[in-house]
Amino acid sequence: MNMTTGNRDAMLALGAEARKAAKALALAAAEQKNRALNAMAAAIRASAAHIAEENVRDISAAQSKDLKDSFLDRLTLTPSRIEAMAKGLEDIAALPDPVGEVMTHWTRPNGMVISRVRVPIGVIGIIYESRPNVTADAGALCLKSGNAAILRGGSDGFRTSAAITACLQQGLREVGLPETAIQMVPDSDRASVGLMLEGLGGTIDLIVPRGGKSLVARVQKDARVPVFSHLEGICHVYVDKAADLHMAEKIVLNAKMRRTGICGAAETILIDSAAPAFLKPIIRTLIDAGCAVRGDRAAQAEDSRVTPATEEDWSTEYLDAIVTLGVVDGVDGAIAHIARHGSQHTDSIVTADTATAEKFLREVDSAIVLHNASTQFADGGEFGFGAEIGIATGKLHARGPVGLEQLTTFKYQIRGAGQVRA
Amino acid sequence: MNMTTGNRDAMLALGAEARKAAKALALAAAEQKNRALNAMAAAIRASAAHIAEENVRDISAAQSKDLKDSFLDRLTLTPSRIEAMAKGLEDIAALPDPVGEVMTHWTRPNGMVISRVRVPIGVIGIIYESRPNVTADAGALCLKSGNAAILRGGSDGFRTSAAITACLQQGLREVGLPETAIQMVPDSDRASVGLMLEGLGGTIDLIVPRGGKSLVARVQKDARVPVFSHLEGICHVYVDKAADLHMAEKIVLNAKMRRTGICGAAETILIDSAAPAFLKPIIRTLIDAGCAVRGDRAAQAEDSRVTPATEEDWSTEYLDAIVTLGVVDGVDGAIAHIARHGSQHTDSIVTADTATAEKFLREVDSAIVLHNASTQFADGGEFGFGAEIGIATGKLHARGPVGLEQLTTFKYQIRGAGQVRA
C-alpha cells in the first residue's frame, strides 16, 4: 500500500459523495430510475464508436502483456456486445422496483400496525476484473435497487469502463439524478481496493466482487464490510439407484457440459453403489461429449478411458471439460461426500424416489439444492430474478443468486394512534 | 493475547464440536428441541439451590473488586430470577419453530418449482457480560432456531453461568441431542474472545454481543465474521406542529421515562418550530417526571430549569433520566437532524398529518420508525417475536429486533422432472 495522501483523500471524498447520492437514490421514484436506465442505454448506443475506440486502446495495451486469450476475450467489446449492454440496461428498467415493497405487515393487540418495508442498502462497492460489461450491469442493478455504486474495475479495462461510466452518468444527469450515484474509482492502483475493502471511511455498506478465484479470495479475506460472493462452485450431481437412467444421463451431461466455465457447472458426479449398471452409460455419455473423466476404482474398472482421480480432484472446480466421477453408498453417502468436498453452492439429486429426494433437499447444506434438474439452473435469470450480480454462498442476507431484491434490506414502519408501552 | 497453545487448541476443538452439533441440530424435529427446552427448565428448577450457591460465590468474588452496583445487580440471581429463567425456556419451547418454513415458492415456465426454505445459520457465538440469565436465554434461542451456541460470558459470572450451562446440557442429553449444541468457553481470559471474533477456525458463522457499549464496540471493530448488534440507541421523538399535544406529551414521557436504561429509550426530543406553544408543556411534563432537560436556546427560553445542551449532547445516549430537547424546522428539519445525530435504531414522529408522517416513515433511515407510538416498542416481544437476543442496527440480514427468525437463513430447494438448461 503506497497510496499517496492525495489519492486517499480523493477516495474518501468519492465515498462521501456516494453516501450523499445514496440518500437521494433511496427516495427516487421507480419511474425516474427507469428513465435514467433507458437514457443510459441510449447514451451507450450513441457512444458505441467511442466506447469501441477506447476498448481498442485497452486491448492494444493489454496485448503487450502476457495475458491469456480468455482474458482478452472478456475484455473485448464487439458491436453486438455493446448493443447487448444497452439492451441489458433496458431489461433492468423493465423489472419491477423492489424498493418500497411491503414485505409483510401485521397488527399488534394494541392496534399498532407493523410493516416490514424494502429499502436500499446504501452504497455498494463492486470490485471486478477487466470485463467492461460489468460496469454497466453492476451500475444499473445498484441504481434500480436504489443503491449508489462505487465501481473499481481491472486496470486493463480502465479506458473502456471510463467510457461506459460516462454514458451511465449522462443518463443520470438527463433525468436529474446525481451522477455520483455511479462512480468509478479514478486510479487503478491496488491501494484503492484496500481502502474499499476497509469500507472507505464507513461509506461502503457492501462489497460485491466479480471475477476469478484470486480476486474473490482476496476480497473475502480482507474485507471489513459484508461481502456477497462465492469462491467456487464445486457442484455435484448424485444419481440415485432409483433414478431414471435416461433422465440421469441428460441431467449429468447438461450439468457438466452445457457450459463448463460457469460456477453452476457440475464438477463431480456421484453414482449410487446400488446401481452399478449406471456407471458405464453415464461415463460413456460424458466421454462421448468430449469430457475427460477422472474416477475412483469402480469408474476406472468400467471404462479404460477413465483416469484415476486424486484426493484433490474431488475438491477441484475445473471450469473445464473435466469431471470427477465415483461411487457412493446411497443418498447418505452422497450427502456426506458433498458435506466434505462441496462448496455450499449448488447440488442436485436424480431419483424417482421422493423420500430420497426430500432427504437430499433437506440435508445438503448448499445455497441451491435440486431434484431432477440440472445444476446449471443456478442463475438469477433462471430463477426469474431478471438479472443478477452474482451468486452468494455466504449464509447471511443473500444466499444463491443475488438480484435486485438481494441488493435491498428493510426497515420496520410502525403506525400507531398514540400507543405507549405499559 | 497470551493464550497458550493448549487453550487455543481447546477453543478450536470446541468450535469443531459446535459445527458437528449444528449439523445434528439443523435436522432435529421441533418436538425434540421443545422437549429439550422443557427438560432444561426442569433442570434449572431442580438445581436452583446449586445455581444460587454458585451465584453467591461469584458475587463474593466480585464484591472484592470495585464494581458498580448496577453491575452487581445484573450479576445477582434471586429465586424469582431463577424461576423467570426457567419460565423463559418454557416460553421459547412454546414458540413456533422457524426451521423448515417455506418462506415463498414459485413455479418457473419450465415447470420447476423453486422454494425458499428457512434453515438454521449454523454456529452462533454469544459474547456477553456478567449477566447469568443471558446464558439460558441465548442458549435456548439458538437451540430453538437450530443453531449451536458457543457462550462466552463475563468472568465475574463464570461459576453461575457454568451451573446454568450444566442444566442446559442436561436437558439436551435427556432428549438425545448432543450436549455440545450449547457450550461454554472454559477459560475466561480475553484471548478466547479474540479467537471467537476471528471465527474460531471457520466454525463460527455469526457473533451476537450482549452488553455495554465498550463490549459491543470491541466486537464490531475486531470481528471477522458477521455481527448482529447495535452500539447505541440514540432514539428521537419528533413532535410535529400537527400533533395532538396530549398525545405528544404521553408519548414523549413514555419514550423517555418508562425505562431510561433500555436502548429504545428516547434521548432527544425535537419540536416543530411552527409549534412554539408545545415547548413549555412538554418540557414541564419531562421535568415534573424527574427528567433533566438540556435544551437549545428556544427550550432554555421557555423554562429556566432547562440547561444548555452542548453539541455533544445531541449525539449522546444517556440511558438515564436526562434528555436533549430542541426545535427543528418541520419534518425536514427533524429528518436532517436524525440523519446527523441518530444511530439508525428507532425514531418516532407524533403528528395528526398523515402525509407528514409518511414522509418521516419513508425518509428516516432507521431500523424502526414509528408514527404516533413510543420508541420503547423497539423490542422483539413488543413486535410479537416472542423473544429476542437483541436489536441490530446493521443493514444486512437482521435489522431491528433479533428473534428466532432472524437467527435463521434459507436455502433454495428446486423440484424438477428432468429439466435441463437450454
Chai-1 contact restraints between the chains, C-beta under 6 A:
chainA,res_idxA,chainB,res_idxB,connection_type,confidence,min_distance_angstrom,max_distance_angstrom,comment,restraint_id
A,M112,B,A373,contact,1.0,0.0,6.0,A-B,restraint_1
A,I121,B,K395,contact,1.0,0.0,6.0,A-B,restraint_2
A,D205,B,K395,contact,1.0,0.0,6.0,A-B,restraint_3
A,P226,B,L396,contact,1.0,0.0,6.0,A-B,restraint_4
A,M247,B,G418,contact,1.0,0.0,6.0,A-B,restraint_5
A,K250,B,V420,contact,1.0,0.0,6.0,A-B,restraint_6
A,I251,B,V420,contact,1.0,0.0,6.0,A-B,restraint_7
A,N254,B,V420,contact,1.0,0.0,6.0,A-B,restraint_8
A,R258,B,R421,contact,1.0,0.0,6.0,A-B,restraint_9
A,L361,B,Q413,contact,1.0,0.0,6.0,A-B,restraint_10
A,A367,B,K411,contact,1.0,0.0,6.0,A-B,restraint_11
A,I368,B,Y412,contact,1.0,0.0,6.0,A-B,restraint_12
A,V369,B,Q413,contact,1.0,0.0,6.0,A-B,restraint_13
A,L370,B,I414,contact,1.0,0.0,6.0,A-B,restraint_14
A,H371,B,R415,contact,1.0,0.0,6.0,A-B,restraint_15
A,N372,B,G416,contact,1.0,0.0,6.0,A-B,restraint_16
A,N372,B,A417,contact,1.0,0.0,6.0,A-B,restraint_17
A,N372,B,G418,contact,1.0,0.0,6.0,A-B,restraint_18
A,A373,B,M112,contact,1.0,0.0,6.0,A-B,restraint_19
A,A373,B,I414,contact,1.0,0.0,6.0,A-B,restraint_20
A,A373,B,G416,contact,1.0,0.0,6.0,A-B,restraint_21
A,A373,B,Q419,contact,1.0,0.0,6.0,A-B,restraint_22
A,S374,B,V420,contact,1.0,0.0,6.0,A-B,restraint_23
A,S374,B,R421,contact,1.0,0.0,6.0,A-B,restraint_24
A,Q376,B,R421,contact,1.0,0.0,6.0,A-B,restraint_25
A,F377,B,R421,contact,1.0,0.0,6.0,A-B,restraint_26
A,K395,B,I121,contact,1.0,0.0,6.0,A-B,restraint_27
A,K395,B,D205,contact,1.0,0.0,6.0,A-B,restraint_28
A,K395,B,T409,contact,1.0,0.0,6.0,A-B,restraint_29
A,L396,B,P226,contact,1.0,0.0,6.0,A-B,restraint_30
A,L396,B,H397,contact,1.0,0.0,6.0,A-B,restraint_31
A,H397,B,L396,contact,1.0,0.0,6.0,A-B,restraint_32
A,H397,B,H397,contact,1.0,0.0,6.0,A-B,restraint_33
A,R399,B,T409,contact,1.0,0.0,6.0,A-B,restraint_34
A,G400,B,Y412,contact,1.0,0.0,6.0,A-B,restraint_35
A,T409,B,K395,contact,1.0,0.0,6.0,A-B,restraint_36
A,T409,B,R399,contact,1.0,0.0,6.0,A-B,restraint_37
A,K411,B,A367,contact,1.0,0.0,6.0,A-B,restraint_38
A,Y412,B,I368,contact,1.0,0.0,6.0,A-B,restraint_39
A,Y412,B,G400,contact,1.0,0.0,6.0,A-B,restraint_40
A,Q413,B,L361,contact,1.0,0.0,6.0,A-B,restraint_41
A,Q413,B,V369,contact,1.0,0.0,6.0,A-B,restraint_42
A,I414,B,L370,contact,1.0,0.0,6.0,A-B,restraint_43
A,I414,B,A373,contact,1.0,0.0,6.0,A-B,restraint_44
A,R415,B,H371,contact,1.0,0.0,6.0,A-B,restraint_45
A,G416,B,N372,contact,1.0,0.0,6.0,A-B,restraint_46
A,G416,B,A373,contact,1.0,0.0,6.0,A-B,restraint_47
A,A417,B,N372,contact,1.0,0.0,6.0,A-B,restraint_48
A,G418,B,M247,contact,1.0,0.0,6.0,A-B,restraint_49
A,G418,B,N372,contact,1.0,0.0,6.0,A-B,restraint_50
A,Q419,B,A373,contact,1.0,0.0,6.0,A-B,restraint_51
A,V420,B,K250,contact,1.0,0.0,6.0,A-B,restraint_52
A,V420,B,I251,contact,1.0,0.0,6.0,A-B,restraint_53
A,V420,B,N254,contact,1.0,0.0,6.0,A-B,restraint_54
A,V420,B,S374,contact,1.0,0.0,6.0,A-B,restraint_55
A,R421,B,R258,contact,1.0,0.0,6.0,A-B,restraint_56
A,R421,B,S374,contact,1.0,0.0,6.0,A-B,restraint_57
A,R421,B,Q376,contact,1.0,0.0,6.0,A-B,restraint_58
A,R421,B,F377,contact,1.0,0.0,6.0,A-B,restraint_59
